[in-house]
């Protein structure tokens, strides 16, 4: 049995939508267990809507130039019920001049954390709170950014960044 006893989650009991990425770990059972546990704990439950968590992971991967994870997560968000048009509008607003919707404000903060975390300042948090986000939701969003970084590193190590079968922008 492959699991890390400290966390107590059996890898075989976790269903991940990333079969290809899990394949990278196939030869490293403890790595697979750690990935499954991290994914299940960070994405499986939380304060943020599941589709928003997946969009944060996908967007963070997009900003890191990882089309494999970005496309996989965006597609998964659409499977969770997020309309392709809503996803496109959210990405467009986030990457535009000044986001106004609460989701785009949060995603814009996630972009800053992804690209220049050391430049976050107290007014960033104030802006998030003014948009209605709680401390717990903000921490969860930053956790999704870190999970995206982990997934991008693993997909790069597994040679998946150039995967031709994954659409990086499935809403188009």
C-alpha positions, 0 to 999 in steps of 0.5 A: 500500500502506498501512502504517507502515514502522517497524512493518513490518506490512501492514494488509491482512494483519491480520484484525480482528474489528472491521469496523465500527470499521475502517470509521471508519478507511476514509478514513484509511489510515494510521490504519487501518494503525496500528489493525491493527498495534496490534490484531495486536501487542497482542491477537494474541499474548501471555502472557495467554489470548486470551479474557482479553485480550478480556475485559480490553478489553471490561471496560475499555470497560464501565467507560468507558461504551462499550457498543459496544467492550464488547459487541464484545469480550465477544462475541469472547471468547465466540467464542474459547471463553469460556462466557457463564456463565463471563463473567457470573460473572467480571464479577460477581465482579470488580465485587463486594466482594472478588474471589478468583479470579486472573482476577477479581483481575487484572480488578479491578486493570484496573478501577482502572487504567481508572478511577484509574490514578494511585491504583495502589500497590505493594500492588496489584502484591503482590496480583497476584503473590500471585494468581500473575500475573507482571510480563509478564502484568501489563504485558500486562493494562495494555496491554489497558486502554490499547488499550481506551482507544484503541478507545473514543476511536475509536468515540466519534469514529466515532459508534459508542457509540450503536450499537443493533446491539451487545449490551453484555452478550451473556452475559445 
